[in-house]
Amino acid sequence: MSAAQQTIHVGGEWRAAVSGATREIIDPVDATVFAVVSEGDVADTDDAVAAARAAFDDGSWPRTPAADRAALLRRVAGLLERDRERIGALESRDAGKTLEEGRVDVDCVRDAFLYFADLLAAESGGRVVDAGSDDIHSVVVHEPVGVCALITPWNYPLLQASWKIAPALAAGNTFVVKPSEITPLTTVVLVELLMEAGLPLGAANIVTGPGATVGARLAEHPDVDLVSFTGGLVSGVKVAKAAAEGVKKVALELGGKNPNVVFADACATDEGFDTAVDQALNAAFIHSGQVCSAGSRLIVEESVRERFVTELARRAERIRLGRGIDEGVECGPLVSAAQLAKTEDFVASALKEGAVLRAGGEKPEGPGFFYRPTVLDHCHRDMRVIREEVFGPVLTVETFTTEDEAVALANDTEYGLAGGVWSADTARARRVAARLRHGTVWINDFHPYLPQAEWGGFGKSGTGRELGPTGLAEYRESKHVYENLAPRPVRWFAG
């Protein structure tokens, strides 16, 4: 990416911002500038929406047969496979994650496009409804919503964009995507691949710019039919309020405060103990904890707490930090100086409120936005660090003595995105999972997801679902077509 890079795409053309403004993209490893992008505003957003509106109302994509739409999605998947190393490295540098995480993200994006292509291919011409008469043909069909505003976060910029773009296009919509202004680069590349795959001009548009202007305008724009937003709770509420004025369809994924419940019987063997500790580290510290489903609340049975936390803290101290592309690095930096400051503030407040520091709790020497993986013991519900989403490498420890207490602690949150249960007792694990009020519950695992399974949360974790059949349905309207094959007078009125 160079200073001359044009990162706004409107109606099939790449261009600079109308105002000429640009934004520097910062490498979180050393806080240096490594790219410059166009900084769009309301004028660019209005242009992009107009292009998407014209492409939907008068263009070919909404009327393209499902088989042809599926074929394009598969071509995009092939291009992602071709460019895996390049895109993975760019995602690593832009978001600060390890190179392997960047590669996995590209693979997951590819899988999302393939899944929605397969879902389209498996569909019939609609759901036939039995009207109780051979003279009536009744069918429910699905049509695209229209122009979709897709607003994505900074932690998984490429992955979260694909979870919206793939089903939006599969359904026949056109869209304007606004990536996070902090990490926009791989979304720009994805739009390039869509164009290379042959998507009609105007169907895909991107405006790089801040949420306060671009995102806000998309949410309120009268020509936008649907808004899908992934990000923080405060911003999500603003999006929902703005969209409500136009009675738009809205889907929100607003993060979580996710419990990871460990029963003592999961640690009864050396292998079970090792696995549970290892997975607790993965749950909390993958991508430096900057994951909406991070298992940041460890809720462990009191009888094994000391042994478990001691070993967890020992391993956390040994996690190797550094640039994601370097050999042996296990964890990268936080994405920005602001996120680092936020994490430091959370840890300071927790210690002031009585938490016991068992590992980390500091920024290592040197440049960049690194923070040591941190374990805070003896935490309780009244602490801010337990109630609010940190989005950093901070793991809190709470304890329980009974199954009911474990469930109560796990559900004691305004959020409800994801959670984990660890137990050697299958009946207990399934019983507890059934009682958890979270959109995804893992049993004896943490973090995996499937593109064919819905993703989303309860409570303040948001509304609607991504992925799975419901993820495609979010981008569709249902229409009932009732055809009378033998019309005759009704004679309701005498005449």
C-alpha positions in Angstrom: 0.0 0.0 0.0 1.4 3.4 -0.9 0.5 7.0 -0.2 -1.3 7.2 -3.5 -3.5 4.2 -2.7 -7.1 4.7 -3.5 -9.2 2.6 -1.1 -12.7 3.8 -1.8 -14.6 1.7 -4.4 -17.8 3.2 -5.8 -19.7 1.8 -8.7 -16.8 -0.2 -10.0 -14.1 2.5 -9.7 -11.3 2.9 -7.2 -10.9 6.5 -6.1 -9.6 8.8 -3.4 -11.9 10.5 -0.8 -14.0 13.4 -2.1 -12.3 15.6 0.5 -8.8 14.3 -0.4 -8.3 13.2 3.2 -6.2 10.2 4.1 -5.4 8.2 7.2 -2.2 6.5 8.3 -2.3 2.9 9.2 -0.1 2.0 12.1 1.8 -1.2 12.6 1.0 -2.2 16.2 4.3 -4.0 16.6 6.4 -0.9 16.5 3.9 2.0 16.2 5.2 3.0 12.8 3.2 4.0 9.7 3.1 1.3 7.1 0.2 2.3 4.8 -2.0 5.2 3.9 -5.7 4.9 3.0 -8.4 7.3 1.8 -10.4 8.8 4.6 -14.0 8.9 3.4 -16.9 10.9 4.9 -20.6 11.5 4.3 -20.1 12.5 0.7 -18.3 9.3 -0.2 -20.9 7.3 1.7 -23.8 8.9 -0.2 -22.0 8.1 -3.5 -21.4 4.5 -2.5 -25.0 4.0 -1.4 -26.3 5.6 -4.7 -24.1 3.1 -6.6 -25.4 0.2 -4.6 -29.0 1.4 -5.0 -28.7 1.7 -8.8 -27.0 -1.7 -9.0 -29.9 -3.3 -7.0 -32.8 -1.5 -8.7 -31.5 -1.6 -12.3 -28.5 -3.9 -12.3 -28.1 -7.6 -13.1 -26.9 -9.1 -9.8 -30.3 -9.4 -8.0 -31.7 -11.1 -11.0 -28.8 -13.4 -11.6 -29.8 -17.1 -11.2 -28.8 -18.7 -7.9 -26.5 -21.2 -9.7 -24.5 -18.3 -11.2 -24.3 -16.5 -7.9 -23.0 -19.7 -6.3 -20.4 -20.0 -9.1 -19.1 -16.5 -8.4 -18.8 -17.3 -4.7 -16.7 -20.3 -5.5 -14.5 -18.3 -7.8 -13.9 -15.9 -4.9 -13.0 -18.9 -2.7 -10.5 -20.0 -5.3 -8.9 -16.5 -5.4 -8.6 -16.5 -1.6 -6.8 -19.9 -1.8 -4.5 -18.5 -4.5 -3.6 -15.4 -2.4 -3.5 -17.1 1.0 0.0 -16.2 1.9 -0.2 -12.5 0.8 -3.5 -11.9 2.5 -2.6 -13.7 5.6 0.6 -11.7 6.0 -1.3 -8.5 5.4 -3.9 -9.4 8.1 -1.1 -10.3 10.4 0.6 -6.9 10.1 -2.6 -4.8 10.0 -4.2 -6.5 13.1 -1.1 -7.5 14.9 -1.9 -11.2 15.0 0.4 -14.1 14.3 1.0 -15.2 10.7 -0.6 -18.5 11.3 -3.7 -16.8 12.7 -3.8 -14.7 9.5 -3.5 -17.8 7.4 -6.3 -19.5 9.3 -8.5 -16.4 8.9 -8.1 -16.6 5.1 -9.0 -20.3 5.2 -12.1 -19.5 7.2 -13.1 -16.8 4.8 -12.7 -19.2 1.9 -14.9 -21.7 3.8 -17.6 -19.1 4.4 -17.8 -18.4 0.6 -17.9 -22.1 -0.2 -20.6 -22.8 2.4 -23.0 -20.1 1.1 -22.3 -21.3 -2.4 -23.3 -24.8 -1.4 -26.3 -23.6 0.5 -27.6 -21.8 -2.7 -26.9 -24.9 -4.8 -29.0 -27.1 -2.5 -32.1 -24.9 -2.6 -35.2 -25.5 -4.6 -37.6 -23.0 -6.2 -39.3 -22.1 -2.9 -41.4 -23.8 -0.2 -44.7 -25.1 -1.5 -47.6 -24.5 0.9 -50.5 -26.9 0.9 -53.6 -24.7 0.4 -56.0 -27.7 0.6 -57.1 -27.5 -3.0 -55.7 -28.7 -6.3 -56.8 -25.4 -7.8 -54.4 -23.4 -5.7 -50.6 -23.2 -6.2 -49.0 -21.6 -3.2 -45.3 -21.1 -2.7 -43.1 -19.0 -0.4 -40.0 -17.6 -2.2 -37.1 -15.6 -0.9 -35.9 -12.4 -2.4 -32.9 -10.1 -1.5 -33.5 -7.3 1.0 -31.9 -4.7 -1.2 -28.9 -2.4 -0.3 -27.0 -3.7 2.7 -24.7 -1.6 4.9 -22.0 -3.8 6.4 -20.0 -2.4 9.3 -17.1 -4.5 10.5 -14.7 -4.5 13.5 -11.0 -4.2 13.8 -10.1 -7.5 15.5 -11.1 -9.9 12.6 -11.5 -7.5 9.7 -11.4 -10.0 6.9 -13.3 -12.8 8.6 -16.1 -10.5 9.8 -16.4 -8.9 6.4 -16.8 -12.3 4.8 -19.5 -13.4 7.3 -21.6 -10.5 5.9 -20.5 -10.1 2.3 -20.8 -13.8 1.4 -24.5 -14.2 2.5 -25.4 -10.8 1.3 -24.2 -11.6 -2.2 -25.6 -15.1 -2.1 -29.0 -13.7 -1.5 -28.7 -11.3 -4.4 -28.1 -8.0 -2.5 -25.8 -5.2 -3.3 -23.7 -3.6 -0.5 -21.5 -0.9 1.0 -19.0 -2.2 3.4 -17.2 0.0 6.0 -14.3 -1.7 7.6 -12.7 -0.4 10.8 -10.6 2.6 10.1 -7.8 0.9 12.2 -7.6 -2.3 10.1 -9.2 -1.7 6.6 -6.5 -3.3 4.3 -7.7 -6.9 3.8 -11.3 -5.8 3.2 -10.0 -3.6 0.4 -8.2 -6.7 -1.0 -11.4 -8.7 -0.7 -13.4 -6.2 -2.8 -10.6 -6.4 -5.3 -11.1 -10.2 -5.5 -14.8 -9.8 -5.9 -14.2 -7.6 -8.9 -11.6 -10.1 -10.3 -14.2 -12.8 -9.9 -16.6 -11.0 -12.1 -19.1 -9.4 -9.8 -21.2 -6.8 -11.7 -20.1 -3.1 -11.2 -21.9 -1.4 -8.3 -22.8 -4.6 -6.4 -19.8 -4.2 -4.1 -18.8 -0.8 -2.7 -16.4 0.1 0.1 -15.8 3.3 2.0 -12.8 3.5 4.2 -13.4 6.0 7.0 -14.4 6.5 10.6 -17.5 5.2 12.2 -18.6 8.6 13.5 -19.2 9.8 9.9 -19.3 6.8 7.4 -20.8 4.3 9.8 -23.4 6.8 11.2 -24.4 7.8 7.7 -24.9 4.3 6.6 -27.1 3.5 9.5 -29.4 6.4 8.9 -29.3 6.5 5.1 -32.8 6.3 3.6 -31.7 4.2 0.7 -30.1 1.5 2.9 -32.5 -1.5 3.5 -30.4 -3.5 6.0 -27.6 -2.7 8.5 -25.3 -5.4 9.8 -22.9 -4.2 12.5 -20.3 -6.0 14.5 -18.5 -4.0 17.2 -19.0 -2.6 20.7 -22.2 -2.2 22.6 -22.2 1.6 22.8 -21.7 1.9 19.0 -24.2 -0.9 18.3 -26.9 0.9 20.3 -26.3 4.1 18.2 -26.6 2.1 15.0 -29.8 0.5 16.1 -31.3 3.8 17.0 -30.3 5.4 13.7 -31.6 2.4 11.7 -34.9 2.4 13.6 -35.9 5.8 12.1 -36.1 4.1 8.7 -37.5 0.8 10.0 -34.5 -1.0 8.5 -33.6 -4.6 9.1 -30.8 -4.7 11.7 -28.4 -7.4 12.8 -26.0 -6.7 15.7 -23.1 -8.7 17.1 -21.9 -6.7 20.1 -19.3 -8.9 21.9 -19.4 -10.9 25.1 -18.1 -11.5 28.6 -17.7 -15.2 28.1 -17.4 -17.8 30.9 -15.2 -20.9 30.8 -16.5 -23.3 33.5 -14.1 -26.0 34.7 -15.4 -28.7 37.0 -12.9 -30.6 39.1 -13.6 -33.9 37.4 -12.2 -32.5 34.2 -8.8 -32.4 36.0 -8.9 -35.8 37.6 -6.3 -37.2 35.3 -3.0 -35.6 34.2 -4.1 -35.5 30.6 -7.4 -34.0 31.5 -5.7 -31.3 33.7 -3.2 -30.5 31.0 -5.9 -30.2 28.4 -8.2 -28.0 30.5 -5.3 -25.6 31.4 -4.1 -25.5 27.8 -7.6 -24.7 26.5 -8.1 -22.0 29.2 -4.9 -20.3 27.8 -6.3 -20.6 24.2 -9.7 -19.3 25.3 -8.3 -16.2 26.9 -5.1 -15.2 25.0 -5.6 -16.0 21.3 -5.1 -12.8 19.4 -4.1 -11.1 22.7 -7.7 -11.6 23.9 -9.1 -9.4 21.2 -11.8 -11.9 20.4 -15.5 -11.3 20.9 -15.9 -14.9 22.2 -12.7 -14.9 24.3 -13.1 -17.1 27.4 -12.0 -14.2 29.6 -13.9 -15.4 32.7 -12.4 -18.6 34.1 -14.9 -20.1 36.6 -13.2 -23.1 38.2 -14.3 -25.4 41.0 -12.8 -24.4 44.3 -11.2 -27.7 45.1 -8.8 -27.5 42.1 -8.5 -23.7 41.9 -5.0 -23.3 43.4 -3.4 -26.1 41.4 -5.2 -25.0 38.2 -4.4 -21.2 38.5 -0.8 -21.8 39.5 -0.1 -23.9 36.4 -2.1 -21.5 34.2 -0.1 -18.5 35.5 3.2 -20.4 34.9 2.3 -21.1 31.3 0.9 -17.6 30.7 4.3 -16.0 31.8 6.0 -18.1 29.1 3.9 -17.0 26.2 6.2 -15.5 23.6 5.3 -12.0 22.3 6.5 -10.4 19.1 5.9 -9.7 15.5 3.4 -12.2 14.1 5.6 -13.2 11.2 8.6 -14.0 13.3 9.5 -17.6 14.1 8.3 -18.8 17.5 6.0 -15.9 18.3 2.8 -17.0 20.0 1.0 -13.7 20.6 1.1 -10.3 19.0 0.4 -6.8 20.3 -2.9 -5.1 21.0 -4.2 -3.3 17.9 -3.7 0.3 19.0 -2.4 2.6 21.7 -6.0 3.2 22.8 -6.6 -0.5 23.3 -3.4 -0.8 25.3 -4.4 2.1 27.6 -7.9 0.6 28.0 -6.3 -2.8 29.1 -4.0 -1.1 31.5 -6.8 0.7 33.1 -8.9 -2.4 33.5 -6.0 -4.2 35.3 -5.3 -1.3 37.5 -9.0 -1.0 38.6 -9.2 -4.8 39.3 -6.1 -4.7 41.5 -7.5 -1.7 43.4 -10.8 -3.7 43.9 -8.9 -6.6 45.4 -7.9 -8.9 42.6 -4.6 -10.8 43.0 -2.1 -10.6 40.2 -0.8 -14.1 39.3 0.8 -13.4 35.9 1.5 -10.5 33.6 0.0 -7.1 34.4 2.4 -5.0 32.6 3.6 -3.7 29.2 7.0 -5.2 28.3 9.9 -2.9 27.5 10.2 -1.8 23.9 8.0 -0.2 21.2 4.6 -1.2 20.1 1.3 -2.0 21.9 2.3 -5.2 23.6 0.8 -6.3 27.0 1.8 -9.4 29.0 -0.9 -12.1 29.2 -2.4 -11.4 32.6 -4.1 -13.7 35.1 -6.2 -12.0 37.9 -7.2 -14.3 40.8 -9.8 -13.9 43.6 -12.1 -11.9 41.4 -15.8 -11.3 42.1 -19.0 -10.0 40.4 -18.7 -6.5 41.7 -15.5 -5.8 39.9 -15.6 -3.8 36.7 -13.2 -6.3 35.0 -15.8 -9.1 35.5 -18.7 -7.0 34.2 -17.3 -5.3 31.2 -15.5 -6.5 28.0 -11.8 -5.9 28.2 -10.8 -7.0 24.7 -7.3 -7.6 25.9 -5.1 -10.4 27.2 -6.7 -10.4 30.7 -8.1 -13.6 32.3 -10.1 -13.3 35.6 -10.6 -16.2 38.0 -13.8 -16.9 39.9 -14.7 -20.1 41.9 -17.7 -22.2 42.7 -18.5 -25.3 44.8 -21.8 -26.5 43.4 -23.2 -27.0 39.9 -26.0 -24.5 40.5 -23.5 -21.9 41.6 -21.4 -22.5 38.5 -24.4 -21.9 36.3 -25.4 -18.8 38.2 -22.0 -17.3 37.8 -21.7 -18.1 34.1 -25.1 -16.5 33.4 -24.5 -13.5 35.6 -23.7 -11.2 32.8 -25.5 -8.7 30.5 -23.9 -10.5 27.5 -24.5 -13.9 26.2 -22.3 -14.7 23.2 -20.4 -17.8 24.1 -19.3 -20.1 26.9 -17.4 -23.3 27.7 -18.0 -26.2 30.0 -15.3 -28.7 31.1 -16.3 -32.0 32.8 -15.6 -35.7 32.5 -19.2 -36.3 33.3 -21.1 -36.2 30.0 -24.5 -35.9 31.6 -23.4 -33.0 33.8 -21.6 -31.2 30.9 -24.7 -31.4 28.7 -27.0 -30.4 31.6 -25.0 -27.3 32.3 -24.7 -26.4 28.6 -28.5 -26.5 28.3 -28.8 -24.0 31.2 -26.3 -21.5 29.9 -27.9 -18.4 28.2 -25.2 -18.0 25.5 -25.5 -18.3 21.7 -22.6 -20.8 21.4 -21.6 -23.3 24.2 -18.6 -25.5 23.8 -18.3 -28.7 25.8 -14.7 -29.8 26.5 -13.4 -27.3 23.9 -13.3 -23.6 23.2 -13.4 -21.3 20.2 -14.1 -23.5 17.2 -17.0 -22.5 15.0 -18.6 -24.0 11.9 -19.8 -21.9 8.9 -22.9 -24.1 8.8 -23.9 -23.3 12.4 -25.4 -20.0 13.4 -23.3 -17.5 15.4 -24.7 -14.8 17.6 -25.7 -14.0 21.1 -28.3 -13.5 23.8 -28.9 -10.4 25.8 -26.7 -7.4 25.0 -24.5 -9.6 22.8 -26.8 -8.6 20.0 -29.7 -9.5 17.7 -29.9 -11.8 14.7 -27.5 -14.5 13.6 -24.6 -14.9 11.2 -23.6 -18.1 9.4 -25.7 -21.1 9.0 -29.1 -21.1 7.1 -30.3 -18.3 9.4 -27.2 -16.2 8.3 -28.5 -16.3 4.8 -32.1 -15.7 5.8 -31.0 -12.4 7.5 -30.3 -11.0 4.0 -33.6 -12.1 2.5 -37.3 -11.2 2.5 -39.9 -13.9 2.4 -42.7 -13.5 -0.2 -45.8 -15.7 -0.4 -47.1 -16.1 -4.0 -50.7 -17.5 -4.1 -51.9 -18.5 -7.5 -55.6 -19.5 -8.2 -55.5 -21.9 -11.2 -59.3 -21.9 -11.6 -60.6 -18.4 -10.7 -64.3 -18.0 -10.5 -66.7 -15.3 -9.0 -66.8 -15.2 -5.2 -70.4 -13.8 -5.0 -69.6 -12.1 -1.7 -71.7 -9.2 -2.8 -75.0 -9.6 -4.4 -74.3 -7.1 -7.2 
